[in-house]
Amino acid sequence: MDPLEPTDDLLESLYVVNKAAKRLADEATAAYERGDVTESNVNSARKDALYRTKTAVLSRIVAADPSRVTGEYHTVHGDTWLLVTVDGWEFHQPPYAFGSDLTDAIEISNTVDTPRDIPYVREATAERSDRSLEAALAHLAERGVDANDHLDRPTISGERDQVVDVRWAALR
C-alpha cells in the first residue's frame, strides 16, 4: 500500500466524499421508496464506492503516519464505530475497516469493548467545505485513489433491464 500524506486539501476532499456518500444513501432510500429502481441502484452503487474510497484513503494515511491519526470507539444506534481523527477532520469507520495491523497502529483512547455511547444524528449536508464532489474526486484521483476503481462494477441494471453506467464521467 502506498502511503498518502494527509494534506488539508486531501482531507477536505475526503470530507466532501464522505458527505456525498451519506447524501447518496438518503437519495437511494428515497428513490427506492418512490419505486425508482434505476435511481436507487445508481445511488446505492455510488454510495458504496465512495465509502470504499474513504476507507482506501484513510488506510493510506494511517500507513503514511499513524501518529497523526487518533481514534475512539463509539456506539451509534447499537453499532460500534471507530471515530478516526486526522488533523482535526473526523470520519466514522467500521471497527477494523483498515485491517487490524493499521487499526493497531492508531492511538485509540478506548477499546472496542468499552465504546462511548454517543448521540449521533447523521447529517448529510456538507458544512465544512464548498468543494464540489467532482473537484474532490478529481483531487483524490490525482493522488492515486480513483472512486471509479471502487465501484463493484461500472454498470448496473435499471428498470426493464437497461444497462446504466454508474461511473463518474469526470474520472473516465
Phi, psi and omega in degrees: 000130178280124177298154182225119181290128183278084176281164177299320178299317179296314182293324176295318177298319178296320177300314180297318178298316180297315179296321179296321178298319178295318178298317180297324177299314179296317180292325177296317179296315180298318179296318179299315182295331178267003174088012179269087185297318182298307181298320178300314181293320178297310182297321179294317179297317179292320178302311180300318180295321180292321177294322176293324176298315179302314180297320179297316180295312180298323178298317180291328176293314178299319179297327181289313185199085183298341180290343178270001185240132174236165180211162176207132178281135179233149169260121181234115180051041176086353179254149178265130180233153173260119174273112182261131177241128178231113178049042177088352178264133185245140180216131173275139177224150170298147177304138177062025175298332180274350190094152187295327181298312179288319179299319180295337180281344181274139173284112182246131189282348178215187180248163178298335179278347180231057181289152173282136176271113183238145171286128182228123175248119182287112180252118186270349182275137178286125182247343189253001184204147172250012178293139178284159176299319181299317179294320179296315179296320179295319179297316179295321179296322177297334180267005174098012178236102183260120182300329178298332178289346182258004172287144175302319176203159186284346180228159174230165175269129177261196178298148182053031174062021175289151180265129182238127177284124182256001180292153174281120186301323182294343181260354182283000000 
